[in-house]
Amino acid sequence: MEIITKFTVATEQGVDVLMELTQALTVEKLGPLLAPDVLDNHIRHELTKEKLVMELNSMSNQWLVVYVDGRAAGYARITSKGQRPASLQGGRSIRIADFGILAKYNTSAVYMALLDKCLSVCRSYENIWVQEYVDHPVLELLEEHGFVQQEGSSVLGDLPLASVFLVRRAIE
């Protein structure tokens, strides 16, 4: 199995790959947690091609796609945008957002390929944070790699889901 993680930009191919991944991962991740009408509304209004192109072209974002044997298996967005946890008031901080791997590629090797690339890209920052819904399986993996869950909870964007923040401090 060949696993490669690459940066993605707003080419026609890059947009098509990310449109497919964002929608498929949203259904896999949130389908069991949300009412069908809420999920459909979220996909229809938040996961549009126009919004994706705008986010791909934003200087605040870097997009990574992990491929398994040449097929797109997952992605992550590294960004300076988003609600920060209260514990990150000072210092240079960056967020790993939208981290996900399609269920059919759900192996530790694929997760680690994407996470390792994210951590490498973020190494110049003092803090890395993630916001994810409570009980998401990726939380355990993140905690195994130095992320610490912060006190309290929030909501995840426009969705009625409780979320938690995890923070990883720079390794000295």
C-alpha positions as CSV (number, residue, x, y, z in Angstrom):
1,M,0.0,0.0,0.0
2,E,1.5,3.3,-1.1
3,I,0.5,6.3,1.1
4,I,1.3,9.9,0.0
5,T,0.2,13.2,1.5
6,K,0.3,16.2,-0.8
7,F,-0.7,19.9,-0.7
8,T,-3.7,20.7,-2.8
9,V,-4.5,24.0,-4.6
10,A,-7.6,25.4,-6.4
11,T,-7.1,23.6,-9.7
12,E,-10.0,21.9,-11.3
13,Q,-8.7,18.5,-10.2
14,G,-7.9,19.8,-6.6
15,V,-11.4,21.2,-6.3
16,D,-13.0,18.0,-7.6
17,V,-11.0,15.9,-5.2
18,L,-11.9,18.0,-2.2
19,M,-15.6,18.4,-3.1
20,E,-15.8,14.6,-3.2
21,L,-13.9,14.2,0.1
22,T,-15.6,16.9,2.0
23,Q,-19.1,15.7,1.2
24,A,-18.3,12.0,1.7
25,L,-16.5,12.6,5.0
26,T,-19.3,14.8,6.2
27,V,-21.9,12.1,5.6
28,E,-19.7,9.4,7.3
29,K,-18.8,11.6,10.2
30,L,-22.0,13.4,10.9
31,G,-24.7,11.2,9.4
32,P,-25.1,9.1,12.6
33,L,-25.2,12.2,14.8
34,L,-27.6,14.6,12.9
35,A,-31.2,14.4,11.7
36,P,-31.2,13.9,7.9
37,D,-32.7,17.3,7.1
38,V,-30.0,19.0,9.3
39,L,-27.2,17.1,7.5
40,D,-28.7,17.8,4.0
41,N,-29.0,21.5,4.8
42,H,-25.4,21.7,6.1
43,I,-24.1,20.0,2.9
44,R,-26.2,22.1,0.6
45,H,-25.3,25.4,2.2
46,E,-21.8,24.9,3.6
47,L,-20.1,22.5,1.3
48,T,-20.5,24.4,-2.0
49,K,-18.0,24.6,-4.8
50,E,-17.9,28.4,-4.5
51,K,-17.1,28.3,-0.7
52,L,-14.5,25.6,-1.3
53,V,-12.7,27.6,-4.0
54,M,-12.8,30.7,-1.7
55,E,-11.3,28.7,1.1
56,L,-8.7,27.1,-1.2
57,N,-7.6,30.5,-2.3
58,S,-7.5,32.0,1.2
59,M,-4.0,32.8,2.4
60,S,-5.1,31.6,5.9
61,N,-5.4,28.0,4.7
62,Q,-3.3,25.1,3.5
63,W,-5.0,22.0,2.4
64,L,-3.5,18.5,2.5
65,V,-4.9,15.4,0.9
66,V,-3.7,11.9,1.7
67,Y,-3.7,9.3,-1.1
68,V,-3.7,5.5,-0.8
69,D,-2.6,3.8,-4.0
70,G,-3.4,6.9,-6.0
71,R,-6.9,7.4,-4.6
72,A,-7.9,10.3,-2.3
73,A,-8.5,8.9,1.1
74,G,-8.8,11.9,3.4
75,Y,-7.8,15.5,4.0
76,A,-7.0,18.2,6.5
77,R,-7.0,21.9,6.5
78,I,-4.4,23.9,8.3
79,T,-5.6,27.4,9.1
80,S,-5.3,30.4,11.3
81,K,-9.1,30.8,11.3
82,G,-11.5,29.5,13.8
83,Q,-12.6,29.9,17.4
84,R,-9.6,29.5,19.6
85,P,-9.7,27.8,23.0
86,A,-9.5,30.2,25.9
87,S,-6.1,28.8,26.9
88,L,-4.5,30.2,23.7
89,Q,-4.4,33.9,24.4
90,G,-0.7,34.4,23.6
91,G,1.8,33.0,21.2
92,R,1.7,31.9,17.6
93,S,-1.1,29.4,17.1
94,I,-2.4,27.4,14.2
95,R,-5.4,25.0,13.8
96,I,-5.7,21.6,12.2
97,A,-9.3,21.7,10.9
98,D,-11.5,19.2,9.1
99,F,-9.1,16.3,9.7
100,G,-10.7,13.1,8.3
101,I,-10.1,9.8,6.6
102,L,-12.7,7.9,4.6
103,A,-13.9,4.7,6.4
104,K,-12.6,2.4,3.7
105,Y,-9.1,3.7,4.3
106,N,-9.4,3.8,8.1
107,T,-6.0,2.4,9.1
108,S,-3.4,3.8,11.6
109,A,-0.9,4.1,8.7
110,V,-3.2,6.4,6.7
111,Y,-4.1,8.5,9.8
112,M,-0.4,8.8,10.8
113,A,0.6,9.9,7.3
114,L,-1.8,12.8,7.3
115,L,-1.2,13.7,11.0
116,D,2.6,13.6,10.6
117,K,2.4,15.9,7.6
118,C,0.1,18.3,9.5
119,L,2.5,18.3,12.5
120,S,5.4,18.9,10.2
121,V,3.7,21.9,8.5
122,C,2.8,23.3,11.9
123,R,6.2,22.9,13.6
124,S,7.1,26.6,13.6
125,Y,4.1,27.5,15.7
126,E,4.0,27.6,19.5
127,N,0.6,26.0,19.7
128,I,-1.6,23.7,17.5
129,W,-5.3,23.4,18.3
130,V,-8.1,21.2,17.0
131,Q,-11.8,21.5,17.6
132,E,-13.8,18.3,17.2
133,Y,-17.1,17.0,18.3
134,V,-17.2,15.2,21.6
135,D,-16.6,11.4,21.3
136,H,-15.0,11.6,17.8
137,P,-12.7,8.6,17.4
138,V,-9.8,10.9,16.2
139,L,-9.6,12.5,19.7
140,E,-7.8,9.4,21.1
141,L,-5.2,9.5,18.3
142,L,-4.6,13.2,18.9
143,E,-4.1,12.7,22.6
144,E,-1.6,9.9,21.9
145,H,0.4,12.4,20.0
146,G,0.6,15.2,22.6
147,F,-2.7,17.0,22.3
148,V,-4.4,17.8,25.6
149,Q,-8.1,18.2,25.9
150,Q,-9.1,21.6,27.3
151,E,-11.7,22.3,29.9
152,G,-15.2,23.2,28.8
153,S,-17.0,22.7,25.5
154,S,-18.3,24.7,22.6
155,V,-20.4,24.1,19.6
156,L,-19.0,22.9,16.3
157,G,-19.6,25.7,13.7
158,D,-23.3,25.9,12.7
159,L,-24.1,22.4,13.8
160,P,-25.9,21.4,17.0
161,L,-23.0,19.3,18.3
162,A,-21.0,19.8,21.4
163,S,-17.3,20.0,20.7
164,V,-14.0,20.0,22.6
165,F,-10.7,21.8,22.0
166,L,-7.4,19.9,22.1
167,V,-4.1,21.8,22.2
168,R,-0.5,20.7,21.6
169,R,2.2,23.0,22.8
170,A,5.5,23.3,21.0
171,I,8.0,20.6,21.9
172,E,11.1,22.2,23.2
